[in-house]
């Protein structure tokens, strides 16, 4: 059972890394700003999309 939890965590980390890489490569944060995707405060819009 511990192997499954560890494996899932590793998979989740790899997916998160891939998503961050995609956002950086394609300048998604800039696209969100251009589309007026703003919030007043709290978690940045780009993190919500990620």
Residue pairs with C-beta under 8 A, 6 or more apart in sequence:
16 50
19 50
20 50
22 28
23 29
23 46
23 49
23 50
28 46
28 49
29 46
32 45
32 46
32 49
37 45
38 45
39 45
39 48
